[in-house]
Amino acid sequence: MNPIHTDVAIVGAGPAGLVLARMLQLQGIDAIVLERRSRDYVLGRVRAGIIEQPVAELLVELGVGERMLADRLVHDGVQLQHRSGDAMVRHRVDFLALAGKTVTVYGQRELVRDLIELREADGLPLRFGCEVTGLEGLDDDRVVLRCRDQAGESTISARYVAGVDGARGITAQLLDAGARQTLQRRYPAAWLGVLVEAAPPSHELIYSRHPEGFALASMRTPQVSRLYLQVPAGDTLADWSPDRIWQHLHRRLDLPGSPVNEGRFLESSITPLRSVVHRRMRFGRLLLGGDAAHVVPPSGAKGLNLAVADMAQLSRRLGRAVLHGEASALDGYQDACLRRVWQATHFSWWMTDLLHRLDEEEFGDELRSEQIRTLADGGTLARWFADSYTGLGVSSWS
């Protein structure tokens, strides 16, 4: 069977891959998106839903923001809760006053749906249930991808390959771990997350640092809450009955007049906390991005936003390489990405350390409580927090 030829093969139909495909489409660059999971599986994945203002503006520019603008929740602040003396207290950080920006709450699953439906409506190649089993010729003029789906084996010939299929995706696995120059940090904690059919306790997110561990009250819609608990690393859902989950949520989040609302569980999951950065993101004609290149703890809500920022860099450089024959444009890709990656990694580490109970040291507890009080004062630290949370600028994608 003769191979399919394309300019760019995109491995992974998550937000990174679909956003890159849209950016390339608008530049007139041919691309094919390959996803090993089924369409239903991809659309069923529950992921974070905090979109930074620069990223939200970029999505509108790409023509995929219509439903987001209609259905989103716009947050111009966040609530920080911690123990002061014998009581839990709550402070508000005003993003608009401190940074002049907001964040958008819009489920990642909904964004993925918007991107998939737009690409399908345009009749562009998007192959679900297609597993990449090998890559050949990364240093040649073209890369050959070996693929397998229900129809059998096939090959795709591409000028460039974007590996954006996640931390456990095939593109990263096919590369030697040492060659990726990986740095990582694992935390002794995980997030237990539940999607609940109940109104959120506040119109803004509540981050709570509690003596028993971190908790977060978030939302997907005004009728659906997304709630999180810090649990020990290694715990499973079997360790947490619904009654136990509700007991901890109430203890860690409730304040007088602002209780967590109970409802039917729609989804449950446990996510380990870890930071991973691959200092090498380019391997000849293969370029990694998104979670395939770096993973941040969810505390800072940076994963999706960082992936989109990667794709803006990659799209612009692929445009110069494909349309104008400037292959050297890709030489600076990883360096351009890594500055923002380390900024987001630092912010996510700082948020994780600030809000979680990672040791039993009372000295550290007092230091973290003082940082939260300093945030509440609205000074330099609060301005940095608001600016970092609502999003650094995203470079031009074309």
C-alpha positions as a Markdown table, in Angstrom:
| # | Residue | x | y | z |
|---|---|---|---|---|
| 1 | Met | 0.0 | 0.0 | 0.0 |
| 2 | Asn | 1.4 | 3.4 | -0.9 |
| 3 | Pro | 1.9 | 5.8 | 2.0 |
| 4 | Ile | -0.3 | 8.8 | 2.6 |
| 5 | His | 1.7 | 12.0 | 2.1 |
| 6 | Thr | 1.3 | 15.1 | 4.3 |
| 7 | Asp | 3.2 | 18.1 | 5.4 |
| 8 | Val | 2.7 | 17.6 | 9.2 |
| 9 | Ala | 1.6 | 14.4 | 11.0 |
| 10 | Ile | 0.1 | 15.3 | 14.4 |
| 11 | Val | 0.1 | 12.4 | 16.9 |
| 12 | Gly | -2.6 | 13.1 | 19.5 |
| 13 | Ala | -6.1 | 14.6 | 19.3 |
| 14 | Gly | -6.0 | 16.4 | 22.6 |
| 15 | Pro | -6.2 | 20.2 | 22.9 |
| 16 | Ala | -2.5 | 20.6 | 21.8 |
| 17 | Gly | -2.9 | 18.5 | 18.6 |
| 18 | Leu | -6.2 | 20.0 | 17.6 |
| 19 | Val | -5.2 | 23.6 | 18.2 |
| 20 | Leu | -2.0 | 23.0 | 16.1 |
| 21 | Ala | -4.1 | 21.4 | 13.3 |
| 22 | Arg | -6.3 | 24.5 | 13.3 |
| 23 | Met | -3.3 | 26.9 | 13.2 |
| 24 | Leu | -1.8 | 25.0 | 10.3 |
| 25 | Gln | -5.1 | 24.9 | 8.5 |
| 26 | Leu | -5.4 | 28.6 | 8.6 |
| 27 | Gln | -1.9 | 28.9 | 7.2 |
| 28 | Gly | -2.8 | 26.6 | 4.3 |
| 29 | Ile | -0.5 | 23.8 | 5.6 |
| 30 | Asp | -1.6 | 20.2 | 5.0 |
| 31 | Ala | -1.8 | 18.1 | 8.2 |
| 32 | Ile | -3.3 | 14.8 | 9.4 |
| 33 | Val | -4.3 | 14.1 | 13.1 |
| 34 | Leu | -3.8 | 10.6 | 14.4 |
| 35 | Glu | -5.4 | 9.5 | 17.7 |
| 36 | Arg | -5.1 | 6.0 | 19.1 |
| 37 | Arg | -8.3 | 6.3 | 21.2 |
| 38 | Ser | -11.8 | 6.4 | 19.9 |
| 39 | Arg | -13.8 | 9.6 | 19.3 |
| 40 | Asp | -16.1 | 8.7 | 22.2 |
| 41 | Tyr | -13.2 | 8.1 | 24.6 |
| 42 | Val | -11.6 | 11.5 | 23.7 |
| 43 | Leu | -14.8 | 13.4 | 24.1 |
| 44 | Gly | -15.5 | 11.6 | 27.4 |
| 45 | Arg | -12.2 | 12.5 | 29.2 |
| 46 | Val | -12.7 | 14.9 | 32.1 |
| 47 | Arg | -9.9 | 17.4 | 32.3 |
| 48 | Ala | -9.2 | 20.8 | 33.8 |
| 49 | Gly | -11.3 | 23.8 | 32.7 |
| 50 | Ile | -9.3 | 27.0 | 33.6 |
| 51 | Ile | -8.3 | 29.0 | 30.5 |
| 52 | Glu | -6.0 | 32.0 | 30.8 |
| 53 | Gln | -7.1 | 35.2 | 29.2 |
| 54 | Pro | -4.4 | 35.3 | 26.5 |
| 55 | Val | -5.3 | 31.7 | 25.6 |
| 56 | Ala | -9.0 | 32.4 | 25.5 |
| 57 | Glu | -8.3 | 35.4 | 23.2 |
| 58 | Leu | -6.2 | 33.1 | 21.0 |
| 59 | Leu | -9.0 | 30.5 | 20.7 |
| 60 | Val | -11.4 | 33.3 | 19.6 |
| 61 | Glu | -8.8 | 34.4 | 17.0 |
| 62 | Leu | -8.7 | 30.8 | 15.7 |
| 63 | Gly | -12.4 | 30.7 | 15.2 |
| 64 | Val | -13.2 | 28.1 | 17.9 |
| 65 | Gly | -14.5 | 30.4 | 20.6 |
| 66 | Glu | -18.1 | 30.9 | 19.8 |
| 67 | Arg | -19.6 | 28.4 | 22.1 |
| 68 | Met | -16.9 | 29.1 | 24.8 |
| 69 | Leu | -17.9 | 32.8 | 24.8 |
| 70 | Ala | -21.6 | 31.9 | 25.1 |
| 71 | Asp | -21.3 | 29.2 | 27.8 |
| 72 | Arg | -18.2 | 30.1 | 29.8 |
| 73 | Leu | -17.9 | 31.5 | 33.3 |
| 74 | Val | -15.6 | 34.5 | 33.6 |
| 75 | His | -13.7 | 34.8 | 36.9 |
| 76 | Asp | -12.0 | 38.0 | 37.9 |
| 77 | Gly | -10.8 | 36.7 | 41.3 |
| 78 | Val | -10.1 | 33.7 | 43.4 |
| 79 | Gln | -10.7 | 32.7 | 47.1 |
| 80 | Leu | -7.8 | 31.6 | 49.3 |
| 81 | Gln | -8.8 | 29.9 | 52.6 |
| 82 | His | -6.5 | 28.9 | 55.5 |
| 83 | Arg | -6.5 | 28.5 | 59.3 |
| 84 | Ser | -5.9 | 31.6 | 61.3 |
| 85 | Gly | -5.9 | 30.9 | 65.1 |
| 86 | Asp | -8.7 | 28.5 | 65.8 |
| 87 | Ala | -10.8 | 29.4 | 62.7 |
| 88 | Met | -10.7 | 29.0 | 59.0 |
| 89 | Val | -10.7 | 32.3 | 57.2 |
| 90 | Arg | -11.0 | 33.2 | 53.5 |
| 91 | His | -9.4 | 36.0 | 51.5 |
| 92 | Arg | -10.1 | 37.1 | 48.0 |
| 93 | Val | -7.5 | 37.9 | 45.4 |
| 94 | Asp | -8.9 | 40.4 | 42.8 |
| 95 | Phe | -7.4 | 39.6 | 39.4 |
| 96 | Leu | -8.8 | 42.6 | 37.6 |
| 97 | Ala | -7.6 | 45.1 | 40.2 |
| 98 | Leu | -4.1 | 43.5 | 40.4 |
| 99 | Ala | -3.4 | 42.4 | 36.8 |
| 100 | Gly | -6.3 | 43.7 | 34.7 |
| 101 | Lys | -7.1 | 40.2 | 33.5 |
| 102 | Thr | -9.5 | 37.4 | 34.1 |
| 103 | Val | -9.7 | 33.6 | 33.6 |
| 104 | Thr | -12.3 | 31.6 | 31.7 |
| 105 | Val | -14.0 | 28.5 | 33.2 |
| 106 | Tyr | -14.8 | 26.2 | 30.3 |
| 107 | Gly | -14.4 | 22.4 | 30.4 |
| 108 | Gln | -11.5 | 21.1 | 28.4 |
| 109 | Arg | -13.8 | 18.4 | 27.1 |
| 110 | Glu | -16.0 | 21.0 | 25.6 |
| 111 | Leu | -13.1 | 22.8 | 24.0 |
| 112 | Val | -12.0 | 19.5 | 22.4 |
| 113 | Arg | -15.5 | 18.9 | 21.1 |
| 114 | Asp | -15.5 | 22.3 | 19.5 |
| 115 | Leu | -12.2 | 21.7 | 17.8 |
| 116 | Ile | -13.1 | 18.2 | 16.6 |
| 117 | Glu | -16.5 | 19.3 | 15.2 |
| 118 | Leu | -14.9 | 22.2 | 13.4 |
| 119 | Arg | -12.2 | 20.0 | 11.8 |
| 120 | Glu | -14.8 | 17.4 | 10.8 |
| 121 | Ala | -17.1 | 20.1 | 9.4 |
| 122 | Asp | -14.2 | 21.3 | 7.2 |
| 123 | Gly | -13.6 | 17.7 | 6.0 |
| 124 | Leu | -10.0 | 17.6 | 7.2 |
| 125 | Pro | -8.3 | 14.3 | 8.1 |
| 126 | Leu | -8.7 | 13.2 | 11.7 |
| 127 | Arg | -8.3 | 9.5 | 12.3 |
| 128 | Phe | -9.5 | 8.0 | 15.6 |
| 129 | Gly | -8.5 | 4.5 | 16.7 |
| 130 | Cys | -5.3 | 4.8 | 14.8 |
| 131 | Glu | -2.2 | 3.8 | 16.7 |
| 132 | Val | 1.3 | 4.9 | 15.7 |
| 133 | Thr | 3.6 | 1.9 | 16.1 |
| 134 | Gly | 6.8 | 3.3 | 14.8 |
| 135 | Leu | 8.7 | 6.3 | 13.4 |
| 136 | Glu | 11.5 | 6.1 | 10.9 |
| 137 | Gly | 13.7 | 8.7 | 9.2 |
| 138 | Leu | 13.7 | 11.5 | 11.9 |
| 139 | Asp | 16.9 | 12.9 | 10.4 |
| 140 | Asp | 16.0 | 12.3 | 6.7 |
| 141 | Asp | 14.0 | 14.5 | 4.3 |
| 142 | Arg | 10.7 | 12.8 | 5.4 |
| 143 | Val | 9.5 | 10.8 | 8.3 |
| 144 | Val | 7.6 | 7.5 | 7.9 |
| 145 | Leu | 5.0 | 6.7 | 10.5 |
| 146 | Arg | 3.8 | 3.1 | 10.8 |
| 147 | Cys | 0.2 | 3.0 | 11.9 |
| 148 | Arg | -2.4 | 0.4 | 12.8 |
| 149 | Asp | -6.2 | 0.7 | 13.0 |
| 150 | Gln | -9.2 | -1.6 | 12.3 |
| 151 | Ala | -8.5 | -1.6 | 8.6 |
| 152 | Gly | -4.9 | -2.9 | 9.3 |
| 153 | Glu | -1.4 | -1.6 | 8.8 |
| 154 | Ser | -0.7 | 1.6 | 6.9 |
| 155 | Thr | 2.1 | 4.2 | 6.5 |
| 156 | Ile | 2.2 | 8.0 | 6.5 |
| 157 | Ser | 5.0 | 10.1 | 5.0 |
| 158 | Ala | 5.3 | 13.5 | 6.6 |
| 159 | Arg | 7.8 | 16.4 | 6.4 |
| 160 | Tyr | 7.5 | 16.9 | 10.1 |
| 161 | Val | 5.8 | 15.1 | 13.1 |
| 162 | Ala | 4.3 | 16.8 | 16.1 |
| 163 | Gly | 4.3 | 14.5 | 19.1 |
| 164 | Val | 1.5 | 15.8 | 21.3 |
| 165 | Asp | 0.0 | 12.6 | 22.6 |
| 166 | Gly | 0.5 | 13.1 | 26.3 |
| 167 | Ala | 3.0 | 12.0 | 28.9 |
| 168 | Arg | 2.4 | 8.3 | 28.2 |
| 169 | Gly | 2.1 | 8.7 | 24.4 |
| 170 | Ile | 4.0 | 6.7 | 21.8 |
| 171 | Thr | 6.1 | 9.5 | 20.5 |
| 172 | Ala | 7.8 | 10.0 | 23.8 |
| 173 | Gln | 8.1 | 6.3 | 24.5 |
| 174 | Leu | 9.8 | 5.7 | 21.2 |
| 175 | Leu | 12.6 | 8.1 | 22.3 |
| 176 | Asp | 15.4 | 7.1 | 24.6 |
| 177 | Ala | 14.7 | 8.5 | 28.1 |
| 178 | Gly | 18.2 | 9.8 | 28.4 |
| 179 | Ala | 18.0 | 11.7 | 25.1 |
| 180 | Arg | 15.0 | 13.6 | 26.4 |
| 181 | Gln | 17.1 | 15.0 | 29.3 |
| 182 | Thr | 14.3 | 14.6 | 31.7 |
| 183 | Leu | 14.0 | 16.4 | 35.1 |
| 184 | Gln | 11.2 | 15.6 | 37.4 |
| 185 | Arg | 9.9 | 15.9 | 40.9 |
| 186 | Arg | 7.3 | 13.7 | 42.6 |
| 187 | Tyr | 5.1 | 14.8 | 45.5 |
| 188 | Pro | 3.9 | 12.6 | 48.4 |
| 189 | Ala | 0.3 | 13.5 | 47.5 |
| 190 | Ala | -2.4 | 13.1 | 44.9 |
| 191 | Trp | -5.6 | 14.8 | 44.0 |
| 192 | Leu | -8.9 | 13.0 | 44.4 |
| 193 | Gly | -11.4 | 14.7 | 42.1 |
| 194 | Val | -15.1 | 14.3 | 41.9 |
| 195 | Leu | -17.6 | 15.9 | 39.5 |
| 196 | Val | -20.8 | 16.5 | 41.4 |
| 197 | Glu | -24.3 | 17.3 | 40.3 |
| 198 | Ala | -24.7 | 20.3 | 42.6 |
| 199 | Ala | -24.2 | 24.0 | 42.6 |
| 200 | Pro | -20.7 | 25.2 | 43.6 |
| 201 | Pro | -20.4 | 26.8 | 47.1 |
| 202 | Ser | -19.0 | 30.1 | 45.6 |
| 203 | His | -19.1 | 31.8 | 42.2 |
| 204 | Glu | -15.3 | 31.7 | 42.3 |
| 205 | Leu | -12.8 | 29.0 | 42.9 |
| 206 | Ile | -11.9 | 28.3 | 46.6 |
| 207 | Tyr | -8.4 | 27.0 | 47.3 |
| 208 | Ser | -8.2 | 25.8 | 50.9 |
| 209 | Arg | -5.1 | 25.0 | 52.9 |
| 210 | His | -6.3 | 22.9 | 55.8 |
| 211 | Pro | -4.5 | 21.1 | 58.6 |
| 212 | Glu | -5.8 | 17.8 | 57.1 |
| 213 | Gly | -4.7 | 18.7 | 53.6 |
| 214 | Phe | -5.5 | 20.8 | 50.6 |
| 215 | Ala | -9.0 | 21.1 | 49.1 |
| 216 | Leu | -10.4 | 22.9 | 46.1 |
| 217 | Ala | -14.0 | 23.9 | 45.2 |
| 218 | Ser | -14.2 | 24.5 | 41.4 |
| 219 | Met | -17.1 | 24.2 | 38.9 |
| 220 | Arg | -17.9 | 23.3 | 35.4 |
| 221 | Thr | -21.3 | 25.1 | 35.2 |
| 222 | Pro | -23.5 | 26.9 | 37.7 |
| 223 | Gln | -25.1 | 23.5 | 38.3 |
| 224 | Val | -22.1 | 21.2 | 38.3 |
| 225 | Ser | -19.2 | 21.3 | 40.9 |
| 226 | Arg | -15.7 | 20.0 | 40.5 |
| 227 | Leu | -14.3 | 19.2 | 43.9 |
| 228 | Tyr | -10.8 | 18.1 | 44.9 |
| 229 | Leu | -9.1 | 16.6 | 48.0 |
| 230 | Gln | -5.4 | 16.1 | 48.7 |
| 231 | Val | -4.9 | 12.4 | 49.5 |
| 232 | Pro | -1.8 | 10.4 | 50.1 |
| 233 | Ala | 0.2 | 9.2 | 47.1 |
| 234 | Gly | -0.7 | 5.6 | 46.4 |
| 235 | Asp | -4.4 | 5.9 | 47.5 |
| 236 | Thr | -7.0 | 4.5 | 45.2 |
| 237 | Leu | -10.7 | 5.3 | 44.8 |
| 238 | Ala | -11.4 | 2.1 | 46.8 |
| 239 | Asp | -9.9 | 3.8 | 49.8 |
| 240 | Trp | -12.4 | 6.7 | 49.7 |
| 241 | Ser | -16.1 | 5.9 | 50.1 |
| 242 | Pro | -18.6 | 8.7 | 49.2 |
| 243 | Asp | -19.3 | 9.3 | 52.9 |
| 244 | Arg | -15.6 | 9.7 | 53.6 |
| 245 | Ile | -15.1 | 12.1 | 50.7 |
| 246 | Trp | -18.0 | 14.3 | 51.8 |
| 247 | Gln | -16.7 | 14.4 | 55.4 |
| 248 | His | -13.4 | 15.6 | 54.3 |
| 249 | Leu | -14.8 | 18.1 | 51.8 |
| 250 | His | -17.0 | 19.6 | 54.5 |
| 251 | Arg | -14.2 | 19.8 | 57.0 |
| 252 | Arg | -11.7 | 21.3 | 54.7 |
| 253 | Leu | -14.0 | 23.7 | 52.8 |
| 254 | Asp | -17.1 | 24.7 | 54.7 |
| 255 | Leu | -17.4 | 28.1 | 56.3 |
| 256 | Pro | -20.5 | 29.5 | 58.0 |
| 257 | Gly | -22.9 | 30.4 | 55.3 |
| 258 | Ser | -20.8 | 28.8 | 52.6 |
| 259 | Pro | -21.1 | 25.0 | 52.8 |
| 260 | Val | -20.2 | 22.5 | 50.0 |
| 261 | Asn | -23.4 | 21.4 | 48.3 |
| 262 | Glu | -23.8 | 17.6 | 48.1 |
| 263 | Gly | -25.1 | 15.8 | 45.0 |
| 264 | Arg | -24.7 | 12.8 | 42.8 |
| 265 | Phe | -21.2 | 11.9 | 41.8 |
| 266 | Leu | -20.8 | 12.0 | 38.0 |
| 267 | Glu | -17.1 | 11.2 | 37.8 |
| 268 | Ser | -14.3 | 10.3 | 40.2 |
| 269 | Ser | -10.5 | 10.1 | 39.6 |
| 270 | Ile | -7.2 | 10.2 | 41.4 |
| 271 | Thr | -4.3 | 12.2 | 39.9 |
| 272 | Pro | -0.7 | 11.9 | 41.2 |
| 273 | Leu | 1.1 | 15.2 | 41.7 |
| 274 | Arg | 4.3 | 15.5 | 39.8 |
| 275 | Ser | 6.5 | 17.9 | 37.8 |
| 276 | Val | 8.3 | 16.7 | 34.6 |
| 277 | Val | 10.3 | 18.7 | 32.1 |
| 278 | His | 12.0 | 17.3 | 29.1 |
| 279 | Arg | 14.7 | 19.7 | 28.3 |
| 280 | Arg | 14.9 | 18.4 | 24.8 |
| 281 | Met | 11.8 | 18.9 | 22.7 |
| 282 | Arg | 13.2 | 18.4 | 19.2 |
| 283 | Phe | 14.5 | 15.2 | 17.6 |
| 284 | Gly | 15.2 | 16.0 | 14.0 |
| 285 | Arg | 11.8 | 16.3 | 12.3 |
| 286 | Leu | 9.9 | 15.2 | 15.4 |
| 287 | Leu | 8.9 | 18.0 | 17.8 |
| 288 | Leu | 7.3 | 17.3 | 21.2 |
| 289 | Gly | 4.8 | 19.6 | 22.9 |
| 290 | Gly | 2.2 | 19.7 | 25.6 |
| 291 | Asp | 2.2 | 16.9 | 28.2 |
| 292 | Ala | 4.5 | 14.9 | 25.9 |
| 293 | Ala | 7.2 | 17.4 | 26.8 |
| 294 | His | 6.3 | 18.6 | 30.3 |
| 295 | Val | 3.8 | 17.9 | 33.1 |
| 296 | Val | 2.8 | 20.2 | 35.9 |
| 297 | Pro | 0.8 | 19.6 | 39.0 |
| 298 | Pro | -2.8 | 20.8 | 38.5 |
| 299 | Ser | -2.5 | 23.3 | 41.4 |
| 300 | Gly | -1.7 | 26.1 | 39.1 |
| 301 | Ala | -4.1 | 25.2 | 36.3 |
| 302 | Lys | -1.4 | 25.5 | 33.7 |
| 303 | Gly | -1.4 | 22.2 | 31.7 |
| 304 | Leu | -3.8 | 23.1 | 28.9 |
| 305 | Asn | -2.6 | 26.7 | 28.7 |
| 306 | Leu | 1.1 | 25.7 | 28.5 |
| 307 | Ala | 0.2 | 23.2 | 25.7 |
| 308 | Val | -1.5 | 25.9 | 23.6 |
| 309 | Ala | 1.5 | 28.2 | 24.1 |
| 310 | Asp | 3.8 | 25.5 | 22.8 |
| 311 | Met | 1.6 | 25.1 | 19.7 |
| 312 | Ala | 1.7 | 28.8 | 19.0 |
| 313 | Gln | 5.5 | 28.6 | 18.9 |
| 314 | Leu | 5.4 | 25.4 | 16.8 |
| 315 | Ser | 2.8 | 26.6 | 14.3 |
| 316 | Arg | 4.7 | 29.8 | 13.5 |
| 317 | Arg | 8.0 | 27.9 | 13.0 |
| 318 | Leu | 6.4 | 25.1 | 11.0 |
| 319 | Gly | 4.8 | 27.8 | 8.8 |
| 320 | Arg | 8.2 | 29.2 | 7.9 |
| 321 | Ala | 9.7 | 25.7 | 7.4 |
| 322 | Val | 6.9 | 24.3 | 5.2 |
| 323 | Leu | 5.8 | 27.4 | 3.3 |
| 324 | His | 9.2 | 29.2 | 2.9 |
| 325 | Gly | 11.7 | 26.4 | 3.2 |
| 326 | Glu | 13.3 | 27.9 | 6.3 |
| 327 | Ala | 14.0 | 24.7 | 8.2 |
| 328 | Ser | 16.3 | 26.6 | 10.5 |
| 329 | Ala | 13.2 | 28.3 | 12.0 |
| 330 | Leu | 12.7 | 25.1 | 14.0 |
| 331 | Asp | 16.1 | 25.3 | 15.6 |
| 332 | Gly | 14.9 | 27.7 | 18.3 |
| 333 | Tyr | 11.6 | 25.9 | 19.1 |
| 334 | Gln | 12.6 | 24.2 | 22.4 |
| 335 | Asp | 14.5 | 27.2 | 23.8 |
| 336 | Ala | 11.5 | 29.5 | 23.0 |
| 337 | Cys | 9.1 | 27.1 | 24.7 |
| 338 | Leu | 11.3 | 26.2 | 27.7 |
| 339 | Arg | 11.4 | 29.7 | 29.2 |
| 340 | Arg | 7.6 | 29.7 | 29.5 |
| 341 | Val | 7.6 | 26.0 | 30.6 |
| 342 | Trp | 9.9 | 26.8 | 33.5 |
| 343 | Gln | 7.9 | 29.8 | 34.5 |
| 344 | Ala | 4.7 | 27.7 | 34.6 |
| 345 | Thr | 6.5 | 24.9 | 36.3 |
| 346 | His | 7.7 | 27.3 | 39.0 |
| 347 | Phe | 4.3 | 28.7 | 39.5 |
| 348 | Ser | 2.7 | 25.3 | 39.8 |
| 349 | Trp | 5.4 | 24.1 | 42.2 |
| 350 | Trp | 4.8 | 27.3 | 44.3 |
| 351 | Met | 1.1 | 26.8 | 44.4 |
| 352 | Thr | 1.5 | 23.1 | 45.3 |
| 353 | Asp | 3.9 | 23.9 | 48.1 |
| 354 | Leu | 1.8 | 26.8 | 49.4 |
| 355 | Leu | -1.5 | 25.0 | 49.6 |
| 356 | His | -0.7 | 21.4 | 50.4 |
| 357 | Arg | 0.3 | 19.6 | 53.6 |
| 358 | Leu | 3.4 | 17.8 | 52.4 |
| 359 | Asp | 5.2 | 17.4 | 55.7 |
| 360 | Glu | 4.5 | 17.7 | 59.4 |
| 361 | Glu | 6.7 | 20.7 | 60.0 |
| 362 | Glu | 5.0 | 23.4 | 62.0 |
| 363 | Phe | 7.6 | 26.0 | 61.0 |
| 364 | Gly | 6.7 | 25.4 | 57.3 |
| 365 | Asp | 3.0 | 25.7 | 58.1 |
| 366 | Glu | 3.5 | 29.1 | 59.6 |
| 367 | Leu | 5.6 | 30.3 | 56.7 |
| 368 | Arg | 2.9 | 29.2 | 54.2 |
| 369 | Ser | 0.1 | 30.8 | 56.3 |
| 370 | Glu | 2.1 | 34.0 | 56.3 |
| 371 | Gln | 2.4 | 33.9 | 52.5 |
| 372 | Ile | -1.4 | 33.6 | 52.2 |
| 373 | Arg | -1.8 | 36.6 | 54.5 |
| 374 | Thr | 0.7 | 38.5 | 52.3 |
| 375 | Leu | -1.3 | 37.6 | 49.2 |
| 376 | Ala | -4.4 | 39.0 | 51.0 |
| 377 | Asp | -2.6 | 42.3 | 51.5 |
| 378 | Gly | -2.6 | 43.0 | 47.7 |
| 379 | Gly | 1.0 | 43.9 | 47.4 |
| 380 | Thr | 3.8 | 42.8 | 45.1 |
| 381 | Leu | 3.3 | 39.0 | 45.7 |
| 382 | Ala | -0.4 | 39.4 | 45.0 |
| 383 | Arg | 0.3 | 41.2 | 41.7 |
| 384 | Trp | 2.7 | 38.4 | 40.7 |
| 385 | Phe | 0.2 | 35.8 | 41.6 |
| 386 | Ala | -2.7 | 37.4 | 39.7 |
| 387 | Asp | -0.6 | 38.0 | 36.6 |
| 388 | Ser | 0.8 | 34.4 | 36.6 |
| 389 | Tyr | -2.6 | 32.8 | 37.3 |
| 390 | Thr | -4.4 | 34.8 | 34.6 |
| 391 | Gly | -1.7 | 34.1 | 32.1 |
| 392 | Leu | 1.5 | 35.3 | 30.5 |
| 393 | Gly | 1.3 | 36.4 | 26.9 |
| 394 | Val | 1.2 | 33.9 | 24.1 |
| 395 | Ser | 3.4 | 34.5 | 21.0 |
| 396 | Ser | 1.9 | 34.9 | 17.5 |
| 397 | Trp | 1.0 | 31.6 | 15.9 |
| 398 | Ser | 1.5 | 32.6 | 12.2 |
